[in-house]
Amino acid sequence: MADKEKVDEKKPFDVGDEVTVKKTDLLPTGFAGTVGKVYENSILIEIDPASVANSRSEELHDLHGRVVVRMSEATKKA
C-alpha cells in the first residue's frame, strides 16, 4: 500500500506580508494592509487605516479593520 504524501505547496502570501488591493466590493477605492491569516484561496488582511480614503472610513469601521479577499485580488508590496 502506497503512502500518500502531502505536497506542501508554497502559498503566494505569508502572514506578515505587506499587500495592496486595488478594489473590492466593500472598499472600491482600494487599500493596503498586512496579511493576518492565509486560507486556501484567500487571505485575511489587517487594513492600514491611512490607506483608506476618508470618505470610506465608515466602511473601515464596520469591517473592524479587517477584510478577507481572494489571493488574486491582492499584490505584495515591493
N, CA, C and O atoms as a Maestro MAE file, in Angstrom:
{
 s_m_m2io_version
 :::
 2.0.0
}

f_m_ct {
 s_m_title
 :::
 protein
 m_atom[312] {
  # First column is atom index #
  i_m_mmod_type
  r_m_x_coord
  r_m_y_coord
  r_m_z_coord
  i_m_residue_number
  s_m_chain_name
  s_m_pdb_residue_name
  s_m_pdb_atom_name
  i_m_atomic_number
  :::
  1 25 0.834 -1.180 0.000 1 A "MET " " N  " 7
  2 3 0.000 0.000 0.000 1 A "MET " " CA " 6
  3 2 0.880 1.246 0.000 1 A "MET " " C  " 6
  4 15 1.746 1.399 0.862 1 A "MET " " O  " 8
  5 25 0.668 2.096 -0.926 2 A "ALA " " N  " 7
  6 3 1.498 3.298 -1.036 2 A "ALA " " CA " 6
  7 2 0.977 4.386 -0.104 2 A "ALA " " C  " 6
  8 15 -0.223 4.653 -0.039 2 A "ALA " " O  " 8
  9 25 1.898 4.997 0.607 3 A "ASP " " N  " 7
  10 3 1.512 6.115 1.467 3 A "ASP " " CA " 6
  11 2 1.361 7.363 0.617 3 A "ASP " " C  " 6
  12 15 2.187 7.658 -0.247 3 A "ASP " " O  " 8
  13 25 0.292 8.082 0.885 4 A "LYS " " N  " 7
  14 3 0.098 9.345 0.166 4 A "LYS " " CA " 6
  15 2 0.815 10.441 0.935 4 A "LYS " " C  " 6
  16 15 0.552 10.668 2.116 4 A "LYS " " O  " 8
  17 25 1.710 11.103 0.257 5 A "GLU " " N  " 7
  18 3 2.433 12.205 0.876 5 A "GLU " " CA " 6
  19 2 1.767 13.512 0.492 5 A "GLU " " C  " 6
  20 15 1.435 13.751 -0.669 5 A "GLU " " O  " 8
  21 25 1.586 14.337 1.486 6 A "LYS " " N  " 7
  22 3 1.022 15.656 1.209 6 A "LYS " " CA " 6
  23 2 2.109 16.530 0.608 6 A "LYS " " C  " 6
  24 15 3.211 16.637 1.146 6 A "LYS " " O  " 8
  25 25 1.789 17.137 -0.485 7 A "VAL " " N  " 7
  26 3 2.727 18.052 -1.123 7 A "VAL " " CA " 6
  27 2 2.481 19.427 -0.522 7 A "VAL " " C  " 6
  28 15 1.388 19.980 -0.645 7 A "VAL " " O  " 8
  29 25 3.489 19.969 0.121 8 A "ASP " " N  " 7
  30 3 3.363 21.272 0.763 8 A "ASP " " CA " 6
  31 2 3.639 22.357 -0.268 8 A "ASP " " C  " 6
  32 15 4.785 22.730 -0.521 8 A "ASP " " O  " 8
  33 25 2.551 22.851 -0.857 9 A "GLU " " N  " 7
  34 3 2.697 23.888 -1.883 9 A "GLU " " CA " 6
  35 2 3.028 25.221 -1.239 9 A "GLU " " C  " 6
  36 15 2.543 25.537 -0.153 9 A "GLU " " O  " 8
  37 25 3.849 25.992 -1.909 10 A "LYS " " N  " 7
  38 3 4.204 27.326 -1.438 10 A "LYS " " CA " 6
  39 2 3.064 28.278 -1.764 10 A "LYS " " C  " 6
  40 15 2.684 28.432 -2.925 10 A "LYS " " O  " 8
  41 25 2.526 28.909 -0.742 11 A "LYS " " N  " 7
  42 3 1.457 29.883 -0.928 11 A "LYS " " CA " 6
  43 2 2.074 31.203 -1.401 11 A "LYS " " C  " 6
  44 15 3.212 31.518 -1.052 11 A "LYS " " O  " 8
  45 25 1.329 31.964 -2.188 12 A "PRO " " N  " 7
  46 3 1.878 33.233 -2.674 12 A "PRO " " CA " 6
  47 2 2.014 34.300 -1.582 12 A "PRO " " C  " 6
  48 15 2.725 35.287 -1.768 12 A "PRO " " O  " 8
  49 25 1.335 34.105 -0.443 13 A "PHE " " N  " 7
  50 3 1.398 35.072 0.650 13 A "PHE " " CA " 6
  51 2 1.707 34.358 1.954 13 A "PHE " " C  " 6
  52 15 1.336 33.201 2.149 13 A "PHE " " O  " 8
  53 25 2.392 35.064 2.843 14 A "ASP " " N  " 7
  54 3 2.678 34.563 4.184 14 A "ASP " " CA " 6
  55 2 2.155 35.576 5.190 14 A "ASP " " C  " 6
  56 15 1.986 36.751 4.865 14 A "ASP " " O  " 8
  57 25 1.901 35.122 6.410 15 A "VAL " " N  " 7
  58 3 1.464 36.019 7.473 15 A "VAL " " CA " 6
  59 2 2.532 37.085 7.677 15 A "VAL " " C  " 6
  60 15 3.720 36.778 7.770 15 A "VAL " " O  " 8
  61 25 2.102 38.331 7.745 16 A "GLY " " N  " 7
  62 3 3.025 39.447 7.933 16 A "GLY " " CA " 6
  63 2 3.406 40.167 6.653 16 A "GLY " " C  " 6
  64 15 4.010 41.238 6.707 16 A "GLY " " O  " 8
  65 25 3.066 39.601 5.498 17 A "ASP " " N  " 7
  66 3 3.371 40.260 4.221 17 A "ASP " " CA " 6
  67 2 2.572 41.554 4.086 17 A "ASP " " C  " 6
  68 15 1.398 41.610 4.452 17 A "ASP " " O  " 8
  69 25 3.215 42.586 3.560 18 A "GLU " " N  " 7
  70 3 2.539 43.844 3.250 18 A "GLU " " CA " 6
  71 2 1.920 43.706 1.863 18 A "GLU " " C  " 6
  72 15 2.605 43.324 0.913 18 A "GLU " " O  " 8
  73 25 0.620 44.016 1.738 19 A "VAL " " N  " 7
  74 3 -0.078 43.852 0.466 19 A "VAL " " CA " 6
  75 2 -0.895 45.092 0.130 19 A "VAL " " C  " 6
  76 15 -1.202 45.910 0.998 19 A "VAL " " O  " 8
  77 25 -1.241 45.211 -1.151 20 A "THR " " N  " 7
  78 3 -2.175 46.238 -1.601 20 A "THR " " CA " 6
  79 2 -3.290 45.557 -2.370 20 A "THR " " C  " 6
  80 15 -3.088 44.537 -3.028 20 A "THR " " O  " 8
  81 25 -4.476 46.148 -2.273 21 A "VAL " " N  " 7
  82 3 -5.643 45.671 -3.007 21 A "VAL " " CA " 6
  83 2 -6.199 46.869 -3.752 21 A "VAL " " C  " 6
  84 15 -6.517 47.892 -3.145 21 A "VAL " " O  " 8
  85 25 -6.317 46.745 -5.071 22 A "LYS " " N  " 7
  86 3 -6.764 47.887 -5.873 22 A "LYS " " CA " 6
  87 2 -8.235 48.201 -5.674 22 A "LYS " " C  " 6
  88 15 -8.617 49.370 -5.616 22 A "LYS " " O  " 8
  89 25 -9.075 47.157 -5.567 23 A "LYS " " N  " 7
  90 3 -10.506 47.410 -5.485 23 A "LYS " " CA " 6
  91 2 -11.223 46.172 -4.966 23 A "LYS " " C  " 6
  92 15 -10.895 45.053 -5.361 23 A "LYS " " O  " 8
  93 25 -12.198 46.363 -4.086 24 A "THR " " N  " 7
  94 3 -13.101 45.298 -3.669 24 A "THR " " CA " 6
  95 2 -14.509 45.871 -3.660 24 A "THR " " C  " 6
  96 15 -14.690 47.083 -3.779 24 A "THR " " O  " 8
  97 25 -15.497 45.012 -3.520 25 A "ASP " " N  " 7
  98 3 -16.874 45.498 -3.451 25 A "ASP " " CA " 6
  99 2 -17.095 46.342 -2.202 25 A "ASP " " C  " 6
  100 15 -17.863 47.303 -2.233 25 A "ASP " " O  " 8
  101 25 -16.431 45.992 -1.109 26 A "LEU " " N  " 7
  102 3 -16.622 46.713 0.144 26 A "LEU " " CA " 6
  103 2 -15.850 48.025 0.198 26 A "LEU " " C  " 6
  104 15 -16.326 49.005 0.772 26 A "LEU " " O  " 8
  105 25 -14.667 48.046 -0.394 27 A "LEU " " N  " 7
  106 3 -13.835 49.252 -0.416 27 A "LEU " " CA " 6
  107 2 -13.376 49.504 -1.847 27 A "LEU " " C  " 6
  108 15 -12.267 49.118 -2.218 27 A "LEU " " O  " 8
  109 25 -14.215 50.145 -2.652 28 A "PRO " " N  " 7
  110 3 -13.889 50.318 -4.071 28 A "PRO " " CA " 6
  111 2 -12.708 51.243 -4.351 28 A "PRO " " C  " 6
  112 15 -12.213 51.281 -5.477 28 A "PRO " " O  " 8
  113 25 -12.251 51.988 -3.349 29 A "THR " " N  " 7
  114 3 -11.103 52.868 -3.572 29 A "THR " " CA " 6
  115 2 -9.777 52.152 -3.385 29 A "THR " " C  " 6
  116 15 -8.724 52.722 -3.672 29 A "THR " " O  " 8
  117 25 -9.808 50.916 -2.908 30 A "GLY " " N  " 7
  118 3 -8.582 50.162 -2.672 30 A "GLY " " CA " 6
  119 2 -7.994 50.476 -1.310 30 A "GLY " " C  " 6
  120 15 -8.417 51.415 -0.637 30 A "GLY " " O  " 8
  121 25 -7.007 49.673 -0.911 31 A "PHE " " N  " 7
  122 3 -6.386 49.847 0.400 31 A "PHE " " CA " 6
  123 2 -5.096 49.040 0.473 31 A "PHE " " C  " 6
  124 15 -4.790 48.246 -0.417 31 A "PHE " " O  " 8
  125 25 -4.352 49.257 1.544 32 A "ALA " " N  " 7
  126 3 -3.129 48.500 1.824 32 A "ALA " " CA " 6
  127 2 -3.256 47.908 3.218 32 A "ALA " " C  " 6
  128 15 -4.054 48.373 4.031 32 A "ALA " " O  " 8
  129 25 -2.464 46.882 3.484 33 A "GLY " " N  " 7
  130 3 -2.519 46.276 4.805 33 A "GLY " " CA " 6
  131 2 -1.520 45.153 4.958 33 A "GLY " " C  " 6
  132 15 -0.615 44.980 4.142 33 A "GLY " " O  " 8
  133 25 -1.705 44.389 6.029 34 A "THR " " N  " 7
  134 3 -0.815 43.291 6.377 34 A "THR " " CA " 6
  135 2 -1.607 41.992 6.438 34 A "THR " " C  " 6
  136 15 -2.716 41.958 6.970 34 A "THR " " O  " 8
  137 25 -1.035 40.923 5.890 35 A "VAL " " N  " 7
  138 3 -1.699 39.620 5.919 35 A "VAL " " CA " 6
  139 2 -1.725 39.109 7.358 35 A "VAL " " C  " 6
  140 15 -0.687 38.996 8.010 35 A "VAL " " O  " 8
  141 25 -2.933 38.802 7.843 36 A "GLY " " N  " 7
  142 3 -3.092 38.287 9.197 36 A "GLY " " CA " 6
  143 2 -3.255 36.786 9.239 36 A "GLY " " C  " 6
  144 15 -2.855 36.138 10.206 36 A "GLY " " O  " 8
  145 25 -3.849 36.222 8.182 37 A "LYS " " N  " 7
  146 3 -4.062 34.779 8.124 37 A "LYS " " CA " 6
  147 2 -4.177 34.366 6.670 37 A "LYS " " C  " 6
  148 15 -4.714 35.108 5.847 37 A "LYS " " O  " 8
  149 25 -3.672 33.182 6.354 38 A "VAL " " N  " 7
  150 3 -3.718 32.665 4.987 38 A "VAL " " CA " 6
  151 2 -4.667 31.471 4.957 38 A "VAL " " C  " 6
  152 15 -4.499 30.512 5.710 38 A "VAL " " O  " 8
  153 25 -5.657 31.540 4.085 39 A "TYR " " N  " 7
  154 3 -6.590 30.440 3.875 39 A "TYR " " CA " 6
  155 2 -6.223 29.731 2.574 39 A "TYR " " C  " 6
  156 15 -5.201 30.047 1.965 39 A "TYR " " O  " 8
  157 25 -7.044 28.779 2.147 40 A "GLU " " N  " 7
  158 3 -6.728 28.010 0.947 40 A "GLU " " CA " 6
  159 2 -6.679 28.880 -0.307 40 A "GLU " " C  " 6
  160 15 -5.732 28.781 -1.087 40 A "GLU " " O  " 8
  161 25 -7.681 29.726 -0.511 41 A "ASN " " N  " 7
  162 3 -7.739 30.565 -1.709 41 A "ASN " " CA " 6
  163 2 -7.880 32.050 -1.402 41 A "ASN " " C  " 6
  164 15 -8.063 32.856 -2.314 41 A "ASN " " O  " 8
  165 25 -7.795 32.417 -0.133 42 A "SER " " N  " 7
  166 3 -7.989 33.807 0.250 42 A "SER " " CA " 6
  167 2 -7.081 34.152 1.426 42 A "SER " " C  " 6
  168 15 -6.439 33.286 2.020 42 A "SER " " O  " 8
  169 25 -7.050 35.449 1.743 43 A "ILE " " N  " 7
  170 3 -6.234 35.920 2.862 43 A "ILE " " CA " 6
  171 2 -7.026 36.929 3.689 43 A "ILE " " C  " 6
  172 15 -7.858 37.666 3.161 43 A "ILE " " O  " 8
  173 25 -6.758 36.951 4.983 44 A "LEU " " N  " 7
  174 3 -7.323 37.941 5.886 44 A "LEU " " CA " 6
  175 2 -6.326 39.084 5.963 44 A "LEU " " C  " 6
  176 15 -5.152 38.868 6.264 44 A "LEU " " O  " 8
  177 25 -6.787 40.295 5.692 45 A "ILE " " N  " 7
  178 3 -5.899 41.459 5.693 45 A "ILE " " CA " 6
  179 2 -6.301 42.413 6.805 45 A "ILE " " C  " 6
  180 15 -7.468 42.780 6.936 45 A "ILE " " O  " 8
  181 25 -5.312 42.809 7.606 46 A "GLU " " N  " 7
  182 3 -5.477 43.873 8.594 46 A "GLU " " CA " 6
  183 2 -5.265 45.178 7.832 46 A "GLU " " C  " 6
  184 15 -4.151 45.463 7.393 46 A "GLU " " O  " 8
  185 25 -6.315 45.965 7.672 47 A "ILE " " N  " 7
  186 3 -6.269 47.152 6.822 47 A "ILE " " CA " 6
  187 2 -5.524 48.290 7.511 47 A "ILE " " C  " 6
  188 15 -5.751 48.570 8.687 47 A "ILE " " O  " 8
  189 25 -4.633 48.942 6.768 48 A "ASP " " N  " 7
  190 3 -3.941 50.138 7.242 48 A "ASP " " CA " 6
  191 2 -4.912 51.312 7.093 48 A "ASP " " C  " 6
  192 15 -5.249 51.681 5.968 48 A "ASP " " O  " 8
  193 25 -5.372 51.909 8.202 49 A "PRO " " N  " 7
  194 3 -6.373 52.985 8.118 49 A "PRO " " CA " 6
  195 2 -5.916 54.185 7.293 49 A "PRO " " C  " 6
  196 15 -6.744 54.877 6.701 49 A "PRO " " O  " 8
  197 25 -4.617 54.437 7.249 50 A "ALA " " N  " 7
  198 3 -4.105 55.575 6.486 50 A "ALA " " CA " 6
  199 2 -4.254 55.371 4.982 50 A "ALA " " C  " 6
  200 15 -4.199 56.336 4.219 50 A "ALA " " O  " 8
  201 25 -4.442 54.128 4.549 51 A "SER " " N  " 7
  202 3 -4.543 53.847 3.113 51 A "SER " " CA " 6
  203 2 -5.971 53.932 2.588 51 A "SER " " C  " 6
  204 15 -6.198 53.811 1.384 51 A "SER " " O  " 8
  205 25 -6.933 54.140 3.481 52 A "VAL " " N  " 7
  206 3 -8.342 54.204 3.086 52 A "VAL " " CA " 6
  207 2 -8.768 55.664 2.996 52 A "VAL " " C  " 6
  208 15 -8.472 56.463 3.885 52 A "VAL " " O  " 8
  209 25 -9.464 56.002 1.919 53 A "ALA " " N  " 7
  210 3 -9.940 57.375 1.736 53 A "ALA " " CA " 6
  211 2 -10.870 57.762 2.888 53 A "ALA " " C  " 6
  212 15 -11.617 56.922 3.391 53 A "ALA " " O  " 8
  213 25 -10.828 59.021 3.303 54 A "ASN " " N  " 7
  214 3 -11.671 59.493 4.400 54 A "ASN " " CA " 6
  215 2 -13.148 59.233 4.152 54 A "ASN " " C  " 6
  216 15 -13.903 58.987 5.092 54 A "ASN " " O  " 8
  217 25 -13.564 59.286 2.895 55 A "SER " " N  " 7
  218 3 -14.971 59.050 2.572 55 A "SER " " CA " 6
  219 2 -15.378 57.600 2.831 55 A "SER " " C  " 6
  220 15 -16.568 57.290 2.884 55 A "SER " " O  " 8
  221 25 -14.402 56.718 2.991 56 A "ARG " " N  " 7
  222 3 -14.683 55.295 3.232 56 A "ARG " " CA " 6
  223 2 -14.378 54.877 4.672 56 A "ARG " " C  " 6
  224 15 -14.345 53.681 4.963 56 A "ARG " " O  " 8
  225 25 -14.156 55.821 5.570 57 A "SER " " N  " 7
  226 3 -13.778 55.473 6.940 57 A "SER " " CA " 6
  227 2 -14.900 54.748 7.680 57 A "SER " " C  " 6
  228 15 -14.627 53.946 8.574 57 A "SER " " O  " 8
  229 25 -16.151 55.014 7.324 58 A "GLU " " N  " 7
  230 3 -17.268 54.315 7.972 58 A "GLU " " CA " 6
  231 2 -17.265 52.830 7.610 58 A "GLU " " C  " 6
  232 15 -17.503 51.979 8.467 58 A "GLU " " O  " 8
  233 25 -16.996 52.520 6.335 59 A "GLU " " N  " 7
  234 3 -16.908 51.118 5.929 59 A "GLU " " CA " 6
  235 2 -15.759 50.421 6.658 59 A "GLU " " C  " 6
  236 15 -15.887 49.267 7.067 59 A "GLU " " O  " 8
  237 25 -14.644 51.120 6.817 60 A "LEU " " N  " 7
  238 3 -13.496 50.559 7.533 60 A "LEU " " CA " 6
  239 2 -13.887 50.229 8.972 60 A "LEU " " C  " 6
  240 15 -13.528 49.173 9.492 60 A "LEU " " O  " 8
  241 25 -14.614 51.126 9.604 61 A "HIS " " N  " 7
  242 3 -15.070 50.896 10.975 61 A "HIS " " CA " 6
  243 2 -16.012 49.692 11.029 61 A "HIS " " C  " 6
  244 15 -15.906 48.863 11.933 61 A "HIS " " O  " 8
  245 25 -16.931 49.592 10.069 62 A "ASP " " N  " 7
  246 3 -17.874 48.471 10.020 62 A "ASP " " CA " 6
  247 2 -17.162 47.134 9.831 62 A "ASP " " C  " 6
  248 15 -17.641 46.105 10.308 62 A "ASP " " O  " 8
  249 25 -16.032 47.141 9.146 63 A "LEU " " N  " 7
  250 3 -15.263 45.917 8.902 63 A "LEU " " CA " 6
  251 2 -14.322 45.578 10.060 63 A "LEU " " C  " 6
  252 15 -13.638 44.556 10.021 63 A "LEU " " O  " 8
  253 25 -14.283 46.426 11.084 64 A "HIS " " N  " 7
  254 3 -13.386 46.253 12.229 64 A "HIS " " CA " 6
  255 2 -11.923 46.184 11.797 64 A "HIS " " C  " 6
  256 15 -11.105 45.527 12.441 64 A "HIS " " O  " 8
  257 25 -11.604 46.871 10.699 65 A "GLY " " N  " 7
  258 3 -10.220 46.961 10.250 65 A "GLY " " CA " 6
  259 2 -9.675 45.718 9.581 65 A "GLY " " C  " 6
  260 15 -8.469 45.609 9.360 65 A "GLY " " O  " 8
  261 25 -10.556 44.771 9.253 66 A "ARG " " N  " 7
  262 3 -10.114 43.522 8.622 66 A "ARG " " CA " 6
  263 2 -11.035 43.171 7.470 66 A "ARG " " C  " 6
  264 15 -12.217 43.515 7.472 66 A "ARG " " O  " 8
  265 25 -10.481 42.484 6.493 67 A "VAL " " N  " 7
  266 3 -11.290 42.016 5.368 67 A "VAL " " CA " 6
  267 2 -10.630 40.772 4.770 67 A "VAL " " C  " 6
  268 15 -9.405 40.651 4.756 67 A "VAL " " O  " 8
  269 25 -11.459 39.853 4.277 68 A "VAL " " N  " 7
  270 3 -10.961 38.660 3.595 68 A "VAL " " CA " 6
  271 2 -11.124 38.883 2.098 68 A "VAL " " C  " 6
  272 15 -12.210 39.230 1.633 68 A "VAL " " O  " 8
  273 25 -10.048 38.686 1.345 69 A "VAL " " N  " 7
  274 3 -10.089 38.855 -0.113 69 A "VAL " " CA " 6
  275 2 -9.471 37.637 -0.788 69 A "VAL " " C  " 6
  276 15 -8.680 36.909 -0.188 69 A "VAL " " O  " 8
  277 25 -9.846 37.431 -2.046 70 A "ARG " " N  " 7
  278 3 -9.214 36.369 -2.837 70 A "ARG " " CA " 6
  279 2 -7.743 36.709 -3.033 70 A "ARG " " C  " 6
  280 15 -7.375 37.880 -3.121 70 A "ARG " " O  " 8
  281 25 -6.919 35.693 -3.100 71 A "MET " " N  " 7
  282 3 -5.485 35.922 -3.316 71 A "MET " " CA " 6
  283 2 -5.232 36.640 -4.633 71 A "MET " " C  " 6
  284 15 -4.277 37.408 -4.749 71 A "MET " " O  " 8
  285 25 -6.077 36.397 -5.623 72 A "SER " " N  " 7
  286 3 -5.885 37.018 -6.932 72 A "SER " " CA " 6
  287 2 -6.141 38.521 -6.907 72 A "SER " " C  " 6
  288 15 -5.716 39.227 -7.821 72 A "SER " " O  " 8
  289 25 -6.832 39.029 -5.872 73 A "GLU " " N  " 7
  290 3 -7.122 40.463 -5.781 73 A "GLU " " CA " 6
  291 2 -6.013 41.249 -5.093 73 A "GLU " " C  " 6
  292 15 -6.007 42.479 -5.151 73 A "GLU " " O  " 8
  293 25 -5.082 40.570 -4.448 74 A "ALA " " N  " 7
  294 3 -4.031 41.245 -3.683 74 A "ALA " " CA " 6
  295 2 -2.677 41.092 -4.363 74 A "ALA " " C  " 6
  296 15 -2.412 40.111 -5.058 74 A "ALA " " O  " 8
  297 25 -1.827 42.097 -4.141 75 A "THR " " N  " 7
  298 3 -0.453 42.028 -4.637 75 A "THR " " CA " 6
  299 2 0.492 42.411 -3.500 75 A "THR " " C  " 6
  300 15 0.184 43.285 -2.690 75 A "THR " " O  " 8
  301 25 1.650 41.743 -3.451 76 A "LYS " " N  " 7
  302 3 2.651 42.059 -2.433 76 A "LYS " " CA " 6
  303 2 3.289 43.401 -2.739 76 A "LYS " " C  " 6
  304 15 3.513 43.753 -3.897 76 A "LYS " " O  " 8
  305 25 3.577 44.144 -1.678 77 A "LYS " " N  " 7
  306 3 4.332 45.386 -1.854 77 A "LYS " " CA " 6
  307 2 5.784 45.022 -2.105 77 A "LYS " " C  " 6
  308 15 6.316 44.076 -1.525 77 A "LYS " " O  " 8
  309 25 6.406 45.784 -2.971 78 A "ALA " " N  " 7
  310 3 7.819 45.506 -3.302 78 A "ALA " " CA " 6
  311 2 8.749 46.031 -2.249 78 A "ALA " " C  " 6
  312 15 9.965 45.883 -2.370 78 A "ALA " " O  " 8
  :::
 }
 m_bond[311] {
  # First column is bond index #
  i_m_from
  i_m_to
  i_m_order
  :::
  1 1 2 1
  2 2 3 1
  3 3 4 2
  4 3 5 1
  5 5 6 1
  6 6 7 1
  7 7 8 2
  8 7 9 1
  9 9 10 1
  10 10 11 1
  11 11 12 2
  12 11 13 1
  13 13 14 1
  14 14 15 1
  15 15 16 2
  16 15 17 1
  17 17 18 1
  18 18 19 1
  19 19 20 2
  20 19 21 1
  21 21 22 1
  22 22 23 1
  23 23 24 2
  24 23 25 1
  25 25 26 1
  26 26 27 1
  27 27 28 2
  28 27 29 1
  29 29 30 1
  30 30 31 1
  31 31 32 2
  32 31 33 1
  33 33 34 1
  34 34 35 1
  35 35 36 2
  36 35 37 1
  37 37 38 1
  38 38 39 1
  39 39 40 2
  40 39 41 1
  41 41 42 1
  42 42 43 1
  43 43 44 2
  44 43 45 1
  45 45 46 1
  46 46 47 1
  47 47 48 2
  48 47 49 1
  49 49 50 1
  50 50 51 1
  51 51 52 2
  52 51 53 1
  53 53 54 1
  54 54 55 1
  55 55 56 2
  56 55 57 1
  57 57 58 1
  58 58 59 1
  59 59 60 2
  60 59 61 1
  61 61 62 1
  62 62 63 1
  63 63 64 2
  64 63 65 1
  65 65 66 1
  66 66 67 1
  67 67 68 2
  68 67 69 1
  69 69 70 1
  70 70 71 1
  71 71 72 2
  72 71 73 1
  73 73 74 1
  74 74 75 1
  75 75 76 2
  76 75 77 1
  77 77 78 1
  78 78 79 1
  79 79 80 2
  80 79 81 1
  81 81 82 1
  82 82 83 1
  83 83 84 2
  84 83 85 1
  85 85 86 1
  86 86 87 1
  87 87 88 2
  88 87 89 1
  89 89 90 1
  90 90 91 1
  91 91 92 2
  92 91 93 1
  93 93 94 1
  94 94 95 1
  95 95 96 2
  96 95 97 1
  97 97 98 1
  98 98 99 1
  99 99 100 2
  100 99 101 1
  101 101 102 1
  102 102 103 1
  103 103 104 2
  104 103 105 1
  105 105 106 1
  106 106 107 1
  107 107 108 2
  108 107 109 1
  109 109 110 1
  110 110 111 1
  111 111 112 2
  112 111 113 1
  113 113 114 1
  114 114 115 1
  115 115 116 2
  116 115 117 1
  117 117 118 1
  118 118 119 1
  119 119 120 2
  120 119 121 1
  121 121 122 1
  122 122 123 1
  123 123 124 2
  124 123 125 1
  125 125 126 1
  126 126 127 1
  127 127 128 2
  128 127 129 1
  129 129 130 1
  130 130 131 1
  131 131 132 2
  132 131 133 1
  133 133 134 1
  134 134 135 1
  135 135 136 2
  136 135 137 1
  137 137 138 1
  138 138 139 1
  139 139 140 2
  140 139 141 1
  141 141 142 1
  142 142 143 1
  143 143 144 2
  144 143 145 1
  145 145 146 1
  146 146 147 1
  147 147 148 2
  148 147 149 1
  149 149 150 1
  150 150 151 1
  151 151 152 2
  152 151 153 1
  153 153 154 1
  154 154 155 1
  155 155 156 2
  156 155 157 1
  157 157 158 1
  158 158 159 1
  159 159 160 2
  160 159 161 1
  161 161 162 1
  162 162 163 1
  163 163 164 2
  164 163 165 1
  165 165 166 1
  166 166 167 1
  167 167 168 2
  168 167 169 1
  169 169 170 1
  170 170 171 1
  171 171 172 2
  172 171 173 1
  173 173 174 1
  174 174 175 1
  175 175 176 2
  176 175 177 1
  177 177 178 1
  178 178 179 1
  179 179 180 2
  180 179 181 1
  181 181 182 1
  182 182 183 1
  183 183 184 2
  184 183 185 1
  185 185 186 1
  186 186 187 1
  187 187 188 2
  188 187 189 1
  189 189 190 1
  190 190 191 1
  191 191 192 2
  192 191 193 1
  193 193 194 1
  194 194 195 1
  195 195 196 2
  196 195 197 1
  197 197 198 1
  198 198 199 1
  199 199 200 2
  200 199 201 1
  201 201 202 1
  202 202 203 1
  203 203 204 2
  204 203 205 1
  205 205 206 1
  206 206 207 1
  207 207 208 2
  208 207 209 1
  209 209 210 1
  210 210 211 1
  211 211 212 2
  212 211 213 1
  213 213 214 1
  214 214 215 1
  215 215 216 2
  216 215 217 1
  217 217 218 1
  218 218 219 1
  219 219 220 2
  220 219 221 1
  221 221 222 1
  222 222 223 1
  223 223 224 2
  224 223 225 1
  225 225 226 1
  226 226 227 1
  227 227 228 2
  228 227 229 1
  229 229 230 1
  230 230 231 1
  231 231 232 2
  232 231 233 1
  233 233 234 1
  234 234 235 1
  235 235 236 2
  236 235 237 1
  237 237 238 1
  238 238 239 1
  239 239 240 2
  240 239 241 1
  241 241 242 1
  242 242 243 1
  243 243 244 2
  244 243 245 1
  245 245 246 1
  246 246 247 1
  247 247 248 2
  248 247 249 1
  249 249 250 1
  250 250 251 1
  251 251 252 2
  252 251 253 1
  253 253 254 1
  254 254 255 1
  255 255 256 2
  256 255 257 1
  257 257 258 1
  258 258 259 1
  259 259 260 2
  260 259 261 1
  261 261 262 1
  262 262 263 1
  263 263 264 2
  264 263 265 1
  265 265 266 1
  266 266 267 1
  267 267 268 2
  268 267 269 1
  269 269 270 1
  270 270 271 1
  271 271 272 2
  272 271 273 1
  273 273 274 1
  274 274 275 1
  275 275 276 2
  276 275 277 1
  277 277 278 1
  278 278 279 1
  279 279 280 2
  280 279 281 1
  281 281 282 1
  282 282 283 1
  283 283 284 2
  284 283 285 1
  285 285 286 1
  286 286 287 1
  287 287 288 2
  288 287 289 1
  289 289 290 1
  290 290 291 1
  291 291 292 2
  292 291 293 1
  293 293 294 1
  294 294 295 1
  295 295 296 2
  296 295 297 1
  297 297 298 1
  298 298 299 1
  299 299 300 2
  300 299 301 1
  301 301 302 1
  302 302 303 1
  303 303 304 2
  304 303 305 1
  305 305 306 1
  306 306 307 1
  307 307 308 2
  308 307 309 1
  309 309 310 1
  310 310 311 1
  311 311 312 2
  :::
 }
}
